[in-house]
Amino acid sequence: MRIPIVAGNWKMNKTVEEARSLAFELSRKLREIEGVEKVLCPPFPALLAVSALLQGTDIGLGAQNLHWEEKGAFTGEVAPNMVAEFCKYVIIGHSERRAYFGETDETVNKKVRAALVHDLTPIICVGESLDENESGRTGEVVRRQISLGLADVNPAKAAGLVIAYEPVWAIGTGRASSGENANAVLADHIRPALADLFGAETAQAIRIQYGGSVTGANAVEFFGQPEIDGALVGGASLKVDDFVAITQAAAK
Ligand code: 13P
């Protein structure tokens, strides 16, 4: 059985002081919730402070990005071993990085493979744009993102991957997908694409989250679906009560 995983993507929000205070409030409430893997993904400058706060809890820490090279002249980038110093997880290929920072399926692939070398758990984001959705290309898009993004990934490590299905039109819009629609994309396209790469058994073990305007109010709808194994949460992860309610709804 797949253990659900709920991750908060704080995006470019919170100074170190603010992050410390949010993580403190969250950890007090989240630590009581069992049966779900819990992850906070603050911005880079806050990782050290938040990692100290989460010591001794069962709440994991994730970064929002990494570079695939080990070190060198890559101004402004953060190497996988630097992420692995503090984090167990790393978000890769978020649609905002694809849209604003030129990330492609190829760079996503390099990042995923680099993360695995350092035993990080990558949370790989896929999802179609509004235009792609309306023109009936959702399946084609997510299948391509999976097959190129995860090409040549070590099959022995594939079961530990986490996929986040985040339709771009649902991110930050307040217009979430329905549980049923999101589940259908996972069942018809994402898990079959994973099975093509790694075999049916491994594909069954890989956790797939839904992301896009998840709130404390609509979370139950997603977690009631058989294919959805948790959520990647943006805006609502900055609100203690909302994020706690989402996490509670995911707990099995
Ligand atoms: P929102 O929850 O704010 O829609 O963001 C989703 C997201 O992009 C998480 O990575």
Residues whose N, C-alpha, C, O or C-beta is under 5 A from the ligand:
A	BS01	13P	N9 A170 I171 G172 T173 G211 G212 S213 V214 L232 V233 G234 G235 A236
